[in-house]
Amino acid sequence: MVDSIKAGTIAVATECAGEGKTVIVIGKLATYTIPCTATPATTYNEIGLGSRKQHVPITVTASVGIHWGLSVGWRAGHKPPL
């Protein structure tokens, strides 16, 4: 669990391979369900934070037989969706 995240942008890249799905939960900020196929594929998402967030657990749940990888990054600044 991350103790706190400053205002800015969280970038989440997920790769999975195998038949099924992977569910990524970024605390109360976002939940992504990613379909997985036999061919490895990468999904990229961003979350804009206007203020600091406290206690942000990150969890991954995948179907049996799924191989997955997760990368989470942060950068200053964010732009709200248009």
N, C-alpha and C positions, 0 to 999 in steps of 0.2 A: 504494500500500500504506500502511496505517495503521501507524505504528511501535508504538503501544500503545493499548489501550482499558482504562479503569478499570472496576472492578466496577460493575455497574449493569444497565441494560436498553438493548439496541440495538433500534431500531425501523427496519424496512425496508419501504418502500412502493414497489411496482412497478406501472407501467402499461404495457400493451402492446396493440397493435392489428395485425390481420393474421392469416391462417390459419397456425397452427403453434404453437411453444412458445418460451419463454424460460427459460433456466437461470441462476439466481443462486447463486454460491458465495461464502460469507462465510468465507474461510480454512478452518480445520478445524472451525469451529463449526457450520455449517449449509449445506445445499444445498436450494434450492427449485426445482422444475420447475413452471412456470406455463403452463397452456394459454392460448393467445391466439385471439381470434375477430375477425371483421371489425369488430365494435363495440368501441371502447376500453373496457377494464375495469381496475380497480385492485385489487391484492392487498396486504394489510397483514400483516406478521409481526413478532413480537418474540422476542428471544433474551435470556434472563436470564443474567448473568455474576456468579458468586459471587466471582471474583478477577480481577485484571488479566490481560489477554492481550497477548502480544507479537507483532508482525509479522503483521497480519491483512490479507491481500490480498482484494480484492473483485473478482470477475470476472462478466461477463455474456456469455452466448452465446445467440444467437437464431437462429431459422430465417430463411432468406432471405425478404426482403420484410416482416419484422416491424419495426414502429416501436415503440421502447420508451423508458421513462424510469425512473430509479431515484433514490430519496431515502433517505438513511440518517441517522438521528439517534441521540442518546444521552441518557439521563437517569439520575440517581442512583437507587439502590434497585431491587430486583427482587423479584418474588414467584414462587416455584417453582410449577409446575403442580399442580393438586389431583389 
